Amino acid sequence: MSYEEFQPKSYWMKTRQYAPGEALQEDIDVDVVIIGGGFTGLSAAYHLKKAEPTMRIAILESKVIGYGASGRNGGFNMTLFGLTLSITALRFGKSKAKEAHHYMERAVDLLQDLVRELNLDCDYEHPGFLRVATSEKYKKRILHEIEFAHKLGLEGIEWLEKDRIREEVKSPMYLGAWWEPRCGILNPAKLSWSWAETIQPMGIEIYERTPVTEVTKGLQKITLSTPKCKVHASKIVFATNAWSHFFPKLKSKQTPVWTHIVITEPLNEEQYQEIGWQNRQGIEDARNLVHYYRLTADNRILMGGRDVSLSKGYNMDRDHNEKIFEGLRNDVGEIFPPLKNIKFSDAWGGPVSVPIDMAPAIGYLGDKRVVYSLGCVGHGVSLTHLNGQTVRDLVLERQTDLTDVFFVNRTTIPWPPEPLRGLTAKAIVGYMHIEDRLYDAKKKRSPKQLGRSS
Ligand SMILES: Cc1cc2nc3c(=O)[nH]c(=O)nc-3n(C[C@H](O)[C@H](O)[C@H](O)COP(=O)(O)OP(=O)(O)OC[C@H]3O[C@@H](n4cnc5c(N)ncnc54)[C@H](O)[C@@H]3O)c2cc1C
């Protein structure tokens, strides 16, 4: 796969050059092999090598490093786990919701520290995060979540009233916001590739354009088949995220769901001043099918979310959805009326890994020689980095505070087989849509009403 082939996968991939490395050319025998070159695989490899410098570790990536969600996401380094804090509490109980939030805080801080310590080149900014209320019902929902967080003893989240939030960002839609200064934003493709360039000199082998087609467990070693060669390994890590269902043992643990993004041309000074987003926070709203948006280093607006595309059988080519792209372009003009005629440069999508209860799952698969980590849904930028440390501890068979976390080695609720899987996913998303419509303040204005010609 050449640079020209994968570069259209996201705007981020155009922000720097990357020359993919060689595919695996001969059989190898390693201590640990990691399938998947996204943040999970990269972080796990780094933390393993740091803990055990003599270990021979290889990453096998079917396309190029960062090809999956890691090179295409919104770049929010944030604390959200699962859908919301209160839904996590409903599913797992209050103390586990608190534990999950603490894990996420640790994940956000870890990523920021790694970026600084290792000088990872990713345009990292630390502007904090706003969850904005765009109707009275969402305001109630956010206030309830903040009250619940405080009751659990969680700190670092506060409510900003309407006047305060509009001093930060000028949108007529905002009625107040959840404010969380801990969070950051970054360029995810740059981060992925900077990771690759950081860990290779440590002795970690990376083979790109090397899809794993089969995994066979032997008594001594596990054998992985790739198109040309075999890899023999003592231990193996599945870091395949939304592609995990291609492996029979992981098939029922998650399903892929696509989220989409559009991005504007850079704002000019006048446009930038008009929307007054001088502190550059990452922003989400409080819908089930959230909007997430932010400024890039060169002052474009990235707008993502609003709806999702579902998988059809094993087809992983669902990146483009014109209806969602058009909706997102209109959303920019609705949230920021001075930008209603702004031009857009790119639109893309990517698959996230969704367990049926929308909470991550990490653990052993069968025996302690096989570890997997998946299910970060749309909030894996921070989480995958800390999961890399958790994976390290599982591979090294160490019991630590990370391996004791409740979602490690948890029993997952299986997705049913097709065609029920598709129908279940459709029903869940359908319910989310209905609730969002009830919560949205008013009917969305049409492109014509917004004065957009195409
Ligand atoms: C559009 C979008 C926006 C998002 N926005 C945010 C955000 O702002 N903040 C946030 O926290 N999270 C966000 N996420 C989620 C986040 O990007 C992911 O949770 C995270 O990147 C997952 O990392 P990963 O390494 O587990 O998986 P991936 O990055 O998906 O990596 C999996 C890799 O495995 C490879 N692979 C699969 N099968 C094989 C095989 N058989 N052999 C070899 N290699 C294989 C794939 O090619 C891929 O590179 C977003 C996701 C998307 C798609």
The ligand as a Tripos MOL2 file, in Angstrom:
@<TRIPOS>MOLECULE
LIG
   53    58     1     0     0
SMALL
NO_CHARGES

@<TRIPOS>ATOM
      1 C1        -13.8400    8.6370   12.9410 C.3       1 LIG1
      2 C2        -13.4200    8.2810   14.3630 C.ar      1 LIG1
      3 C3        -13.3780    9.2850   15.3330 C.ar      1 LIG1
      4 C4        -12.9640    8.9680   16.6280 C.ar      1 LIG1
      5 N1        -12.7450    9.9880   17.5150 N.ar      1 LIG1
      6 C5        -12.2060    9.7120   18.7260 C.ar      1 LIG1
      7 C6        -11.8150   10.7720   19.5990 C.ar      1 LIG1
      8 O1        -11.8620   11.9500   19.2470 O.2       1 LIG1
      9 N2        -11.3560   10.4420   20.8330 N.ar      1 LIG1
     10 C7        -11.2550    9.1540   21.2330 C.ar      1 LIG1
     11 O2        -10.8720    8.9090   22.3750 O.2       1 LIG1
     12 N3        -11.5290    8.1180   20.3940 N.ar      1 LIG1
     13 C8        -11.9830    8.3750   19.1580 C.ar      1 LIG1
     14 N4        -12.2290    7.3500   18.2840 N.ar      1 LIG1
     15 C9        -11.9330    5.9620   18.7160 C.3       1 LIG1
     16 C10       -10.4340    5.6760   18.6810 C.3       1 LIG1
     17 O3         -9.8810    6.1710   17.4840 O.3       1 LIG1
     18 C11       -10.2010    4.1790   18.7960 C.3       1 LIG1
     19 O4        -10.8320    3.6990   19.9700 O.3       1 LIG1
     20 C12        -8.7340    3.7990   18.8620 C.3       1 LIG1
     21 O5         -7.9740    4.4700   17.8840 O.3       1 LIG1
     22 C13        -8.5940    2.2920   18.7100 C.3       1 LIG1
     23 O6         -7.2310    1.9610   18.5810 O.3       1 LIG1
     24 P1         -6.8090    0.4570   18.3170 P.3       1 LIG1
     25 O7         -5.3450    0.4190   18.2130 O.co2     1 LIG1
     26 O8         -7.4580   -0.4110   19.3320 O.co2     1 LIG1
     27 O9         -7.4920    0.0940   16.9390 O.3       1 LIG1
     28 P2         -7.1710    0.5810   15.4380 P.3       1 LIG1
     29 O10        -6.5180    1.8960   15.4060 O.co2     1 LIG1
     30 O11        -8.4420    0.4460   14.6800 O.co2     1 LIG1
     31 O12        -6.1080   -0.4800   14.9500 O.3       1 LIG1
     32 C14        -6.4330   -1.7990   14.6120 C.3       1 LIG1
     33 C15        -5.4490   -2.1750   13.5300 C.3       1 LIG1
     34 O13        -5.4770   -3.5830   13.3210 O.3       1 LIG1
     35 C16        -5.1970   -3.8140   11.9600 C.3       1 LIG1
     36 N5         -5.6520   -5.1620   11.6300 N.ar      1 LIG1
     37 C17        -6.9210   -5.6270   11.6420 C.ar      1 LIG1
     38 N6         -6.9660   -6.9190   11.2820 N.ar      1 LIG1
     39 C18        -5.6860   -7.2880   11.0500 C.ar      1 LIG1
     40 C19        -5.0720   -8.5160   10.6340 C.ar      1 LIG1
     41 N7         -5.7930   -9.6130   10.3880 N.pl3     1 LIG1
     42 N8         -3.7280   -8.5530   10.4930 N.ar      1 LIG1
     43 C20        -2.9830   -7.4630   10.7410 C.ar      1 LIG1
     44 N9         -3.5080   -6.2740   11.1180 N.ar      1 LIG1
     45 C21        -4.8420   -6.1830   11.2830 C.ar      1 LIG1
     46 C22        -5.9730   -2.7000   11.2510 C.3       1 LIG1
     47 O14        -5.4860   -2.4750    9.9380 O.3       1 LIG1
     48 C23        -5.7430   -1.5300   12.1840 C.3       1 LIG1
     49 O15        -4.6450   -0.7160   11.7940 O.3       1 LIG1
     50 C24       -12.6640    7.6190   16.9870 C.ar      1 LIG1
     51 C25       -12.7400    6.6280   16.0160 C.ar      1 LIG1
     52 C26       -13.1100    6.9450   14.7040 C.ar      1 LIG1
     53 C27       -13.1620    5.8670   13.6750 C.3       1 LIG1
@<TRIPOS>BOND
     1     1     2 1
     2     2     3 ar
     3     2    52 ar
     4     3     4 ar
     5     4     5 ar
     6     4    50 ar
     7     5     6 ar
     8     6     7 ar
     9     6    13 1
    10     7     8 2
    11     7     9 ar
    12     9    10 ar
    13    10    11 2
    14    10    12 ar
    15    12    13 ar
    16    13    14 ar
    17    14    15 1
    18    14    50 ar
    19    15    16 1
    20    16    17 1
    21    16    18 1
    22    18    19 1
    23    18    20 1
    24    20    21 1
    25    20    22 1
    26    22    23 1
    27    23    24 1
    28    24    25 2
    29    24    26 1
    30    24    27 1
    31    27    28 1
    32    28    29 2
    33    28    30 1
    34    28    31 1
    35    31    32 1
    36    32    33 1
    37    33    34 1
    38    33    48 1
    39    34    35 1
    40    35    36 1
    41    35    46 1
    42    36    37 ar
    43    36    45 ar
    44    37    38 ar
    45    38    39 ar
    46    39    40 ar
    47    39    45 ar
    48    40    41 1
    49    40    42 ar
    50    42    43 ar
    51    43    44 ar
    52    44    45 ar
    53    46    47 1
    54    46    48 1
    55    48    49 1
    56    50    51 ar
    57    51    52 ar
    58    52    53 1
@<TRIPOS>SUBSTRUCTURE
     1 LIG1         1 GROUP 0 **** ****
